[in-house]
Amino acid sequence: MDLEHGKCWDSSKKDSWKTVLVLAYQSLGVVYGDLSISPLYVYRSTFAEDIQHSDTNEEIYGVLSFVFWTLTLVPLFKYVFVVLRADDNGEGGTFALYSLICRHAKVSLLPNRQVADEALSTYLLEHPPEKKKHSKVKLLLEKHRALHTALLILVLLGTCMVIGDGLLTPAISVFSAVSGLELSMTKAHHQYAVVPITCFILVCLFALQHYGTHRVGFVFAPIVLAWLLCISTLGIYNIIHWNPHVYEALSPYYMFKFLEKTRKSGWMSLGGILLCITGSEAMFADLGHFSYTAIQIAFTFLVYPALILAYMGQAAYLSQHHHTTKSIGFYVSVPESVRWPVLTIAILASVVGSQAIISGTFSIINQSQSLGCFPRVKVVHTSDKIHGQIYIPEINWILMILCVAVTIGFRDIKHLGNASGLAVMTVMLVTTCLTSLVIVLCWNKSPLLALSFLIFFGSVELLYFSASLTKFREGAWLPILLALFLMTIMFVWHYATIKKYEFDLHNKVSLEWLLALGPSLGIARVPGIGLVFTDLTSGIPANFSRFVTNLPAFHRILVFVCIKSVPVPFVPPAERYLVGRVGPATHRSYRCIVRYGYRDVHQDVDSFESELIKKLADFIRYDWFRKQRGNSCSEDDASRSNESTSECRLAVIGTIAFAGATAYEETVQPASVSVGFQTVDSIADVIEMEPLGEERRVRFAIDDEFEGGSQAETEVLLQEELEDLLAAQQSGTAFILGHSHVRVKQGSSLLKRLAINYGYNFLRRNCRGADVALKVPPVSLLEVGMVYVV
């Protein structure tokens, strides 16, 4: 899960062993909090009513063998040696896999793709496909749109199960830790004490989320390290004291013996055994905060041995206590003299593990929102220094209420374990399927190798998944119900978003219409800057034409702003802004496309407004110098494109210096515009706007000598345009947004009417509006009503 400790390492520098070891230590509190507390409830959940522990020890040995090989195959072999390598520019998780697949094959359902996006430094393919060799799998995926939808549904399923895990993990972790009180009080007192104490800890945990974890995050790693040392020490003690030969149970023979003896009940008990790998997905999801080597070292040399020793120690104790009157669990194997200190550390470790999954839930919802798959919610950044620390108030309180309700409703580890196990195994199955596609599409490996990976690990996970499904009536129904509810919301929101974009695309206004607007038609240009927000990357949006029709005036400086997401984790600030003209320079109209990755932090409106004006000033300077060299946007640009609303090329305006470009001092530079543009070295590459499938990159540099004798005239025109921008900024900025209502066409199916007319519009009315999400000042907001018929 994506805990928000920021990017702790710099991939541009070669990490020393000291740095790697420090990162490995830090990863304990972020990555392994959930996985390390699984010994609290695995045995208890496995032996809950389904099977009984006999004198022969075949049951306990069989469970230990299953735990050992499950920990070895899934977290160690699958994640550490394979899945961790499927990173997206150092980032991991479900969306990272989906992003990789979308970049290597045209399977994304996001409509506003541009060739310019493929020139991003973070978009570059690590393993470019061979031009002469086309994968049949890739061709099949790209050919059928139904497969695109199926892939998105698979990703949403994994996302929903991660959210479900964020609900269930805190409940089962804290409940299991607090249940150690049962050994220190009577059954009657224990019954009325554990649930209230658990609920109190959970309420405190969620209530403190808005402070962020950066203030207490430094204690996470020591707590988890202390817990791992504690359980491994207890394991060694129990092995030596009770059964030194318990290591024999690691043989796979005992797994077959266990299933042979217990049959159906043993197969059903696998739903409890799989809890030993809960939290393994965090190794991949949190990859972006650490390095591959650090996570690998931490798990292989500390977490994995500690967990194996802990499970072996519990098994050694239980093998010599066949007729214990107390229920099988973690605390029965803890010596009474150290039980209270262990209980304290266990509760602290469970809180750390819960914190990691809650933060991961915030992160994955934010990613879903950025890709248009989740209604807009408030995202609060709890740290100005650490990237990625976020808090979502609405989700936090909903999770708290559901988590407390689940604890009170289930009030036993068996039902909580059944629910958590199904959610965990579903996420792992989704990761296995997506990784198989990455092996073929991104790594250019043989489909046979990908199929072998899918069959081997998929069969192991399907075995556990099938065992979890048998517990449907005993708790497993909860993650299924939650996933269906969330998937319905996500899919309806995404479907309506796509349909709205298609409506805008089909109803956009031609560039000629905009250029024809003038005083002869009674259209006035008023002082100020008008920012027209739209999802379109080309053309004039229909909401602007409606605005001008009803109010025949628009601002002296007009900017069509498109804020879009790109299937990459981060967009470098120097490559974020695509700026171009809409019409001739005298029209003072521009287009600005602001690109964000699915893990990027969106700027607030104050910095966005000033940054946008700065980029406009940079572009104006660049464009006049480009014209001086004869590379201006001309009428011939229209003939190169199939679209009637062709516009001038867009330039990436950033801070990437040109090699060999010479400095040029501006004669006039309005200080209040503060463009920070001392030389022309500040301008990046230029990306031609072409239809998808064609790509041209052009690099421009400015020399000291200009062709012709029009340098003075160019400087005058440049100064006039910059002064117009400065005057418009001083007059104020207006934000023009569409206020949409969506309804379906007549004759649409009942399901579509329910989804759009009721479902989507209900979500739209009750989620945060675009003005709130963009932090638009109310005094500067202009909303234009639009009815979308989809």
Secondary structure by P-SEA (a helix, b strand, c coil): ccccccccccccccccaaaaaaaaaaaccccccccccccccaaaaaacccccccccaaaaaaaaaaaaaaaacccccccccccccccccccccaaaaaaaaaaacccccccccccccccccccccccccccccccaaaaaaaacaaaaaaaaaaaaaaaaaaaaaaacaaaaaaaaaaccccccccaaaaaacaaaaaaaaaaaaaaaccccccccccaaaaaaaaaaaaaaaaaaaaaacccccccccccaaaaaaaaaacaaaaaaaccccccccccccccccccccccaaaaaaaaaccaaaaaaaaaaaaaaaaaacccccccccccccccccaaaaaaaaaaaaaaaaaaaaaaaaaaaaaaaaaacccccccccccccccccccccaaaaaaaaaaaaaaaaacccaaaaaaaaaaaaaaaaaaaaaaaaaaacccccccaaaaaaaaaaaaaaaaaaaaaaaaaccccaaaaaaaaaaaaaaaaaaaaaaaaaaaaaaaccccaaaaaaccccccbbbbcbbbbbbccccccccaaaaaaaaaccccccbbbbccccccccccccccccbbbbbccccccccbbbbbbbcccbbbbcaaaaaaaaaaaaaaaaaaaaaaaaacccccccccccccccccccccccccccccccbbbbbbccccccccccccccccccbbbbbccccbbbbbbbbbcccccccaaaaaaaaaaaaaaaaaaaaaabbbbbbbbbbbbbcccccaaaaaacccaaaaaaacccccccccccccccbbbbbbbbcc
